[in-house]
Amino acid sequence: MKRSERIAQSMQTRGKECRSSAQFYMKQMAVVRKKQREFHKLWTHCQRCQGSTTQEVLCSNRDCPIFYKRTKVRKDLEEAQKLLKEFSI
């Protein structure tokens, strides 16, 4: 049985409030994972442009659309992770 199936099964036995909290948590996890994948894709693109996939990206090219996308996705990811962390505590 997959982890998501076990979680869904355990949610069925809990009260309505717990189910809605668990559903929110699962949705927020999906948002965080999506943002992580998007950021990783953009980060890798910047590394290739820079010529090194082993070093930190030191790009500040304000004409590059990837620079702005990466910056926005990083900010969105941080906000999504913050929301998830607040829920976890």
N, C-alpha and C positions, 0 to 999 in steps of 0.2 A: 504494500500500500504506500503510495506517495505521501510525502510530508503534507502537501496541500490538502490531500484527501483526509488525512488524519485530523488536520486542523478543522476542516469543514465538518467532519463528523463530531468532533468535540464541541463545536459551536452549536450544533443542533441540541445538545443536552443542556446548554446554559440558558440563562434568562435573556430577555430581549435586550436589556441594556448592555450586557456583556457581548452579545452577538453584534450589536451595532459598533461597539468599541473595537472588537476584533476585525470587523469588516473595514472600519476606518484604518486600522493599523495595516491590514493587508493591502489596501489601496495605496496608502502612503509608501509602503515598501516598494510597490510596483513603480510609483513615481520616482523614488530615489534610484531604483535600478535603471530605469529608463534614462534619467539624467546622467548617471554614472557612465552608461554606455555611450551616450551622446558626447559627454566631455572627453572620454577616452578616445573616441574617434577623431574629434577635433584636435586633441593634444597630439595624437600620433601624426596627423596631417602636418601640424606645425613642426614637429620634430623632423619629419622628412624634408620639409622646406628648409629648415635650418641646416640639414645635412648630418644630423646625429640623433640616433634613437636611444642613446644612452645618457644624454645630458638633459638638464632642465631647459625648458624653452625660455629664451631671453628675447622674445620678440616684442617690439613696441611699434610695429608698422601700422600706423593709423589709417593707411589706405587699404589694408587687407580686410576683406569681409569676414574671414575666418577668425581674425583677432577679436572682433566685436562679438561674434557668435560664441567663441570660447569664453570670453569674459562674462557674457550674459548667462550662459549655461552654468558656469562656475558659481555665479551668484544664486541662480535658481536651485542648484544642487545644495548649496550651503543652507538655504532657507528650508528646503525639503528635509534635509538631515536634521536641522534644528527642531522642526515640527515633530519628526519621528522620535528624536531624543527626549523631548518634553513628554511625549506620550509614554515612553518606556519607563520613566522615573516614577 
